[in-house]
Each structure stands twice: as structure tokens, then as C-alpha cells.
Amino acid sequence: MLLQKPESSTKDCNFADLNGRQELNKLKLSGLTLTETLHAPSSIMPAHVHDAATICVTLTGHGTETIEGGRVVTGPGCVLMRGPNMMHANQYGAVPHRGFMIELEQEWLNTCRHFLRVFEGQRHFSGGLISALALRIYRESRVKDSVAPVIVEGLMLEMLGHASRSLIKTPVRPPGWLTQARELVHGRFSDSLNLVEIANTVGVHPTHLARTFKKHYRTTVGEYVRRLRLDWATRQLSETEDSIAEIASSAGFYDQSHFSHLFKLHTGFTPAEFRAYSSGAV
């Protein structure tokens, strides 16, 4: 299931419609269309549908999507996955909203039918592997070479695989102490927490904590903490003018070099590249 060579390279469109939407870049592949857009502050997209299934990623800014009678608040790193022809409306915040949308033709989806469940309705992901993979796809959409389509397809399949796996529920509810441990990690992700300290706080053995955490959250405690730090740093790079060194330190990384290495592995960007792309400087 190889993608064809792009029909057109990424280009600046320099147009804005009546709803304050400016199309910045578009890449058409076999079965996939990848579009980067900019929405004016406080602009509104009235209720509308897309014929194809869509994946929308917020790069900068905030917004609210109304869909299926509910509301989803989005910020940098948020990923929305919708089935085709789902009516929705969008309202954007007080700063420009930069977004990235992937449209998936039904023919493409039919070649990987085991992922169709992801598009039965709408899904919302905030941070973690799915957001990181979406950012890597965005980066590849900006690369003007013949290899990008193959890389995009591989990343798409990996992202949809994780999204599909997230729909599989664990057989039992997590115990109260595990929920407490997760909340502790969220509240102190930038601290030098270790497994023993977390286990002592919630009153279980460290080995039991490690095994149960991985069973329910499908990752180790250490990997979970690292993702929280990287997700937070992604938002800071997008929303603040703090230096990369300051962000690295505040997130809990050993030094800027260590942070930059892990950020590149996580998103495909260096911190400086991500800040430049998300601000529109590139």
C-alpha cells in the first residue's frame, strides 16, 4: 500500500476566506490530503461536514469544537479524529490558531479495515504518543522530497494503531491507589520522582506499582513521566517566549542537550525547529 508521489509540493496559498481561514500548505498523496491552516483570532467556522474521515491537530492557539451535541476544547498538541460527514462547528480563541488536518479517503481506509473503528464517531487525544506521531506527520508534510510519502504512510499506520489500541479497555477498573499514583505523577512530573517514592506515597510495593501501572496504562511509569514532560514542553514552545534552556529546566530535564535529543525523537523536530514552524517563521 505505497503512497504515490505528491501531486503537488507544499506551497503557500496566501488566501483567506470569509471565515478568517487561511490555507498555508497542502500536500496531496494517494488517498490522503494534508493541509496546514491558520484561523484568525476569535473567528468562527459555522457547522459543516467533511466527506472524508479527518484527523485535526492543533499546533498553536486554542479552540472549541461542537460536535454530536458535545464540546471539545483543544490546545497545542490536541488531536481530533472524526468519521466522515460528521456535522461540527469551530470557534477559535483570542490568538491565531494554527492547525493541521489530514483527510483520509475511504479507499485508503478500506486497505486497513482494522482501524475503521477509530472513525466510528469522534475521538479526542491530548498529548502522548498519538500527538507526537501527528506532529511527526506534520513535519514530513513540509519536507519536499520523494521519500516523505512513504514516511507519512508509516507514521499514519503507527498513529492509527495506537489510537485503535486505546479503545481496548482493561478488564477491570484501576484500583484507587493506582489512580492516586497517576494523579501524583501528573502533579509532580517535573520533579525528580522515583518509583520507590511514588509507591511509598500510595502504600504499595514498587514492583506491584510498576506491573499494575503498565497493565492499565500500557507504558512504564518512567516513560509516562517523560511524555508528560515533553507534552508540557511542546505547549510552552508554542505559547511562550521562554528560552529553550528555561523550558528544559522547568520540565525537569537534566540539561538542554538532553531535552533537545528527546524532543527530536518524540516529535521529529528540534525544539528550535518546532518553535519556528509553529510560529510561522518557516
VEXDREN-2710 file (C-alpha; in Angstrom, 1 decimal):
% VEXDREN-2710
k/r/px/py/pz
1/MET/0.0/0.0/0.0
2/LEU/2.6/2.5/-1.1
3/LEU/1.6/6.2/-1.5
4/GLN/2.1/7.8/-4.8
5/LYS/4.5/10.7/-5.3
6/PRO/2.9/14.0/-4.2
7/GLU/0.7/15.5/-6.9
8/SER/2.0/19.0/-5.8
9/SER/4.7/20.1/-3.5
10/THR/3.9/22.1/-0.3
11/LYS/3.2/25.6/-1.2
12/ASP/1.9/28.9/0.2
13/CYS/-1.7/29.6/-0.8
14/ASN/-2.0/33.1/0.6
15/PHE/-5.7/33.3/0.7
16/ALA/-8.2/33.8/3.5
17/ASP/-11.9/33.0/3.2
18/LEU/-14.8/34.9/4.8
19/ASN/-14.5/32.8/8.0
20/GLY/-10.9/34.0/8.6
21/ARG/-9.3/30.8/7.4
22/GLN/-6.0/30.9/5.5
23/GLU/-4.7/27.8/3.8
24/LEU/-0.9/27.8/4.3
25/ASN/0.3/24.5/2.8
26/LYS/-1.3/21.5/1.1
27/LEU/0.1/18.1/0.2
28/LYS/-2.0/15.6/-1.8
29/LEU/-1.0/12.0/-1.7
30/SER/-2.7/8.8/-2.8
31/GLY/-5.7/8.6/-0.5
32/LEU/-4.5/11.3/1.9
33/THR/-4.7/15.1/1.8
34/LEU/-2.6/17.0/4.4
35/THR/-3.5/20.7/4.9
36/GLU/-2.0/23.3/7.2
37/THR/-4.3/26.3/8.0
38/LEU/-4.3/29.5/10.0
39/HIS/-7.5/30.8/11.6
40/ALA/-7.9/34.4/12.6
41/PRO/-8.3/35.3/16.3
42/SER/-11.9/34.8/17.6
43/SER/-13.0/33.5/14.2
44/ILE/-15.9/31.0/13.8
45/MET/-16.4/28.2/11.4
46/PRO/-20.1/27.5/11.1
47/ALA/-21.5/24.0/11.2
48/HIS/-20.1/21.9/8.3
49/VAL/-19.0/18.4/7.3
50/HIS/-16.1/16.8/5.6
51/ASP/-16.8/14.0/3.1
52/ALA/-13.8/12.1/4.3
53/ALA/-12.7/10.9/7.7
54/THR/-10.4/13.6/9.2
55/ILE/-7.6/14.0/11.8
56/CYS/-7.1/17.5/13.1
57/VAL/-4.1/18.6/15.1
58/THR/-3.8/21.9/16.9
59/LEU/-0.3/23.4/16.5
60/THR/-0.8/26.7/18.2
61/GLY/-3.7/28.6/19.8
62/HIS/-6.9/27.2/21.3
63/GLY/-10.4/26.4/20.1
64/THR/-13.7/24.8/20.9
65/GLU/-15.3/22.3/18.7
66/THR/-19.0/21.5/18.9
67/ILE/-19.8/18.0/17.7
68/GLU/-22.5/15.4/18.4
69/GLY/-24.1/17.6/21.0
70/GLY/-20.8/17.9/23.0
71/ARG/-17.9/20.4/23.2
72/VAL/-14.2/19.6/22.9
73/VAL/-11.7/22.2/24.0
74/THR/-8.4/22.0/22.0
75/GLY/-4.9/23.4/22.6
76/PRO/-1.4/22.7/21.3
77/GLY/-0.8/19.0/20.7
78/CYS/-4.5/18.0/20.8
79/VAL/-5.7/15.6/18.1
80/LEU/-9.3/15.1/17.0
81/MET/-10.3/12.1/14.8
82/ARG/-13.7/12.2/13.2
83/GLY/-15.7/9.9/10.9
84/PRO/-16.9/11.2/7.5
85/ASN/-19.9/13.5/7.3
86/MET/-19.9/14.4/10.9
87/MET/-21.5/17.8/11.5
88/HIS/-19.3/20.1/13.6
89/ALA/-18.6/23.8/14.2
90/ASN/-15.5/25.5/15.5
91/GLN/-14.7/28.7/17.4
92/TYR/-11.2/29.9/17.9
93/GLY/-9.6/31.8/20.8
94/ALA/-8.0/35.2/21.2
95/VAL/-4.8/34.3/19.4
96/PRO/-4.3/32.9/15.9
97/HIS/-5.0/29.2/15.6
98/ARG/-2.6/27.2/13.5
99/GLY/-3.9/23.7/12.6
100/PHE/-3.1/20.7/10.6
101/MET/-5.7/18.4/9.0
102/ILE/-5.4/15.0/7.4
103/GLU/-8.3/13.8/5.2
104/LEU/-8.4/10.1/4.6
105/GLU/-10.3/8.8/1.6
106/GLN/-12.5/5.7/2.2
107/GLU/-10.5/3.7/-0.3
108/TRP/-7.3/4.3/1.7
109/LEU/-9.1/3.3/4.9
110/ASN/-10.5/0.2/3.3
111/THR/-7.0/-1.1/2.9
112/CYS/-6.5/-1.1/6.7
113/ARG/-10.0/-2.1/7.8
114/HIS/-8.8/-3.0/11.3
115/PHE/-8.5/0.8/12.0
116/LEU/-12.1/1.7/10.9
117/ARG/-13.4/1.6/14.5
118/VAL/-11.3/4.7/15.3
119/PHE/-13.6/6.7/12.9
120/GLU/-16.9/5.5/14.3
121/GLY/-17.8/8.8/15.8
122/GLN/-15.1/11.2/17.1
123/ARG/-12.1/10.7/19.3
124/HIS/-10.0/13.2/21.3
125/PHE/-6.4/12.7/22.3
126/SER/-4.3/15.2/24.3
127/GLY/-0.6/14.6/24.4
128/GLY/1.2/11.3/24.4
129/LEU/2.3/9.1/21.5
130/ILE/-0.6/9.9/19.2
131/SER/0.1/13.6/19.5
132/ALA/3.8/13.1/18.9
133/LEU/3.2/11.0/15.8
134/ALA/0.8/13.6/14.5
135/LEU/3.5/16.2/14.9
136/ARG/6.0/14.0/13.0
137/ILE/3.5/13.6/10.2
138/TYR/3.1/17.4/10.1
139/ARG/6.8/17.8/9.8
140/GLU/7.0/15.3/6.9
141/SER/4.2/17.2/5.1
142/ARG/6.7/20.2/5.0
143/VAL/9.5/18.1/3.5
144/LYS/9.8/18.4/-0.2
145/ASP/11.3/15.1/-1.2
146/SER/10.1/11.8/-2.8
147/VAL/10.6/9.8/0.5
148/ALA/8.1/11.8/2.5
149/PRO/5.0/10.0/1.2
150/VAL/6.3/6.6/2.4
151/ILE/7.3/8.0/5.8
152/VAL/3.9/9.7/6.1
153/GLU/2.2/6.4/5.4
154/GLY/4.3/4.5/8.0
155/LEU/3.6/7.2/10.7
156/MET/-0.1/7.2/9.8
157/LEU/-0.4/3.4/10.3
158/GLU/1.5/3.7/13.6
159/MET/-0.7/6.5/14.9
160/LEU/-3.9/4.7/14.0
161/GLY/-2.6/1.6/15.6
162/HIS/-2.1/3.4/18.9
163/ALA/-5.5/5.1/18.5
164/SER/-7.1/1.7/17.9
165/ARG/-5.3/0.1/20.9
166/SER/-6.5/3.0/23.1
167/LEU/-10.1/1.8/22.5
168/ILE/-9.4/-1.6/24.1
169/LYS/-10.5/-1.3/27.8
170/THR/-8.6/-3.1/30.5
171/PRO/-10.7/-5.9/32.0
172/VAL/-11.0/-4.2/35.5
173/ARG/-11.2/-0.7/36.8
174/PRO/-7.8/0.6/38.2
175/PRO/-7.5/0.4/41.9
176/GLY/-7.8/3.6/43.9
177/TRP/-4.1/3.6/44.8
178/LEU/-3.2/3.5/41.1
179/THR/-5.4/6.4/40.3
180/GLN/-3.7/8.3/43.2
181/ALA/-0.3/7.4/41.8
182/ARG/-1.2/8.7/38.3
183/GLU/-2.5/11.9/39.8
184/LEU/0.7/12.3/41.8
185/VAL/2.8/11.8/38.6
186/HIS/0.6/14.4/36.8
187/GLY/1.0/16.9/39.6
188/ARG/4.8/16.5/40.0
189/PHE/6.0/15.3/36.6
190/SER/8.8/17.9/36.6
191/ASP/10.2/16.7/40.0
192/SER/12.8/14.0/40.4
193/LEU/10.2/11.4/41.4
194/ASN/11.3/7.8/41.6
195/LEU/9.3/4.6/41.7
196/VAL/10.0/3.9/45.4
197/GLU/8.8/7.4/46.4
198/ILE/5.6/7.0/44.4
199/ALA/5.0/3.5/45.8
200/ASN/5.6/4.6/49.4
201/THR/3.2/7.5/48.9
202/VAL/0.3/5.3/47.8
203/GLY/1.2/2.4/50.1
204/VAL/2.2/-0.4/47.7
205/HIS/5.4/-2.3/46.8
206/PRO/7.3/-0.6/43.9
207/THR/7.3/-3.9/41.9
208/HIS/3.5/-4.1/42.2
209/LEU/3.1/-0.5/41.2
210/ALA/5.3/-0.9/38.1
211/ARG/3.4/-4.0/36.9
212/THR/0.0/-2.6/37.6
213/PHE/0.8/0.8/36.1
214/LYS/1.9/-0.8/32.8
215/LYS/-1.1/-3.2/32.7
216/HIS/-3.6/-0.3/32.9
217/TYR/-1.7/2.5/31.1
218/ARG/0.3/0.4/28.6
219/THR/3.6/2.2/29.5
220/THR/6.1/2.3/32.3
221/VAL/6.0/4.9/34.9
222/GLY/9.2/6.4/33.6
223/GLU/8.0/6.6/30.0
224/TYR/4.8/8.2/31.2
225/VAL/6.6/10.9/33.1
226/ARG/8.8/11.6/30.1
227/ARG/5.8/12.0/27.9
228/LEU/4.2/14.4/30.3
229/ARG/7.3/16.5/30.3
230/LEU/7.6/16.5/26.6
231/ASP/3.9/17.4/26.1
232/TRP/4.3/20.3/28.6
233/ALA/7.4/21.5/26.8
234/THR/5.6/21.3/23.5
235/ARG/2.9/23.7/24.8
236/GLN/5.5/26.0/26.3
237/LEU/7.4/26.2/23.0
238/SER/4.2/27.1/21.2
239/GLU/2.6/29.5/23.7
240/THR/5.5/31.3/25.4
241/GLU/8.7/33.1/24.6
242/ASP/10.7/31.4/27.3
243/SER/14.1/30.2/26.2
244/ILE/14.6/26.5/25.3
245/ALA/17.0/26.2/28.3
246/GLU/14.4/27.6/30.7
247/ILE/11.7/25.2/29.3
248/ALA/14.0/22.2/29.6
249/SER/14.9/23.0/33.2
250/SER/11.3/23.7/34.2
251/ALA/10.1/20.5/32.6
252/GLY/12.6/18.5/34.7
253/PHE/15.2/17.6/32.1
254/TYR/18.9/17.2/33.0
255/ASP/20.0/19.9/30.5
256/GLN/19.0/21.5/27.2
257/SER/21.0/19.0/25.2
258/HIS/19.2/16.0/26.7
259/PHE/15.9/17.7/26.2
260/SER/16.6/18.6/22.6
261/HIS/17.6/15.0/21.9
262/LEU/14.4/13.5/23.4
263/PHE/12.2/16.2/21.8
264/LYS/13.6/15.3/18.4
265/LEU/12.9/11.6/19.0
266/HIS/9.4/12.4/20.2
267/THR/8.2/14.9/17.6
268/GLY/10.7/14.8/14.7
269/PHE/11.5/18.4/15.3
270/THR/14.3/20.0/17.3
271/PRO/12.8/22.5/19.9
272/ALA/14.1/25.4/17.8
273/GLU/12.6/24.0/14.6
274/PHE/9.2/23.3/16.3
275/ARG/9.1/26.9/17.6
276/ALA/9.9/28.3/14.2
277/TYR/7.4/26.1/12.3
278/SER/4.6/26.7/14.9
279/SER/5.1/30.5/14.9
280/GLY/5.0/30.7/11.1
281/ALA/8.6/31.8/10.8
282/VAL/9.4/28.9/8.4
END
